[in-house]
Amino acid sequence: MKLKDWLKKKQMTQAAFAKLVGSHQVNVCRWANGDVVPSIPSLEKISKVTAGAVGLKDWQKPTPGEYPTKSKSAWCPTVLKGGKHAAKI
């Protein structure tokens, strides 16, 4: 679940969430809008506060040239010479 959706579902402000994870509202705004990926320590706090509903997977986006693995549940790029990507199977 995206952080923005979680906040809306819980009717929680960005400022209130920031206090729970020990951060600033501006950081929560950037995370919720997908502008910035939280640091690992912040991701751990986010996951704990949201009871695992929001985690690293929610910030991962496939980039051009990436292909889904056979399970189609994860993206697994392999970079080839010249910066091209190939599916890692």
Secondary structure, 3 states (H helix, E strand, C coil): CCHHHHHHHHCCCHHHHHHHHCCCHHHHHHHHCCCCCCCHHHHHHHHHHCCCCCCHHHCCCCCCCCCECCCCCCECEEECHHHCEEECC
